Amino acid sequence: MHNEQVGTRSPRRAAFVCFKPADDGGEFLLLDGRKMLRDLDAEFLDEMYEKQVRFIAAELPLGFLEAVHPKVRDMLEKPMLAMASQAAKKKVDFDIDLQWTKVR
């Protein structure tokens, strides 16, 4: 499911292009995520909320931090998270919960 630029600031139209056809399959599904959410079972949604299940909608390319000394990297986490939060909030018109997850 493609779920980008959601909310009321979404563009009225979108175009998708494939530069290299799939060797097999190649389906591309479009879905109204808000309708899908309304159609989900309320008990299921409650369970996901209680388990604090998160959907990751974006990944910031921060691989360069691997080359930085660990102490410097740790110092950069809070300001970089704040900067990323501010940038993301300017793109959408709903509350977001940005989390810093270390993958090492």
C-alpha positions in Angstrom: 0.0 0.0 0.0 1.3 3.4 -0.9 0.5 5.9 1.8 2.5 9.0 1.2 1.5 12.7 1.6 -1.6 11.8 3.6 -4.0 14.2 5.3 -5.9 17.2 3.9 -2.7 18.7 2.4 -2.5 15.8 0.0 -2.3 16.6 -3.7 -5.5 16.3 -5.6 -3.8 14.1 -8.2 -0.9 11.8 -8.2 1.0 9.9 -10.9 3.1 6.8 -10.5 5.6 5.6 -13.0 7.6 2.3 -13.4 11.0 2.7 -15.0 11.7 -1.0 -15.0 8.8 -3.5 -15.4 8.7 -6.3 -12.8 10.0 -9.7 -13.9 6.9 -11.3 -12.3 3.7 -9.7 -11.0 4.3 -6.0 -10.6 0.9 -5.1 -9.1 0.6 -1.6 -7.6 -2.3 -1.2 -5.1 -4.0 2.1 -4.3 -6.0 2.4 -1.2 -7.8 5.0 0.8 -6.1 4.5 4.1 -8.7 6.4 6.1 -11.5 4.2 4.7 -9.4 1.1 5.5 -8.9 2.3 9.0 -12.6 2.8 9.4 -13.3 -0.7 8.1 -10.9 -2.4 10.6 -12.4 -4.2 13.6 -12.5 -1.9 16.7 -11.2 -4.7 19.0 -8.2 -5.2 16.6 -7.5 -1.5 16.7 -7.7 -1.4 20.5 -5.3 -4.3 20.7 -2.8 -2.6 18.4 -3.1 0.6 20.4 -2.6 -1.2 23.7 0.5 -3.0 22.3 1.8 0.4 21.0 2.2 -0.9 17.5 3.7 1.7 15.2 3.7 2.2 11.5 6.9 3.6 10.2 6.1 5.9 7.3 9.5 7.3 6.6 13.1 6.5 7.0 15.7 9.2 7.3 19.0 8.4 5.6 21.3 8.7 8.5 23.8 6.0 7.6 26.6 8.6 7.7 26.3 8.6 11.5 28.0 5.2 11.5 31.3 7.0 10.6 30.9 9.4 13.6 32.4 8.6 17.0 29.8 7.0 19.3 30.0 9.8 21.8 29.4 12.5 19.1 26.6 10.3 17.6 24.9 10.2 21.0 25.2 14.0 21.4 23.6 14.5 17.9 20.5 12.3 18.6 18.3 14.9 20.4 18.9 17.8 18.1 18.6 15.7 15.0 15.3 14.2 16.3 14.0 17.7 17.0 15.0 18.8 13.5 13.4 15.8 11.9 10.2 16.3 13.9 9.9 19.9 12.9 10.5 19.1 9.2 7.9 16.3 9.3 5.3 18.4 11.1 5.5 21.0 8.3 4.6 18.3 5.7 1.4 16.9 7.4 -1.7 18.3 9.1 -2.0 15.7 11.8 -0.2 14.7 15.0 2.9 12.6 14.5 5.0 10.6 16.9 8.6 10.5 15.7 10.8 8.1 17.5 14.6 7.6 17.3 15.4 3.9 17.0 19.0 2.7 17.0 19.7 -0.1 14.6 23.2 -1.4 15.3 
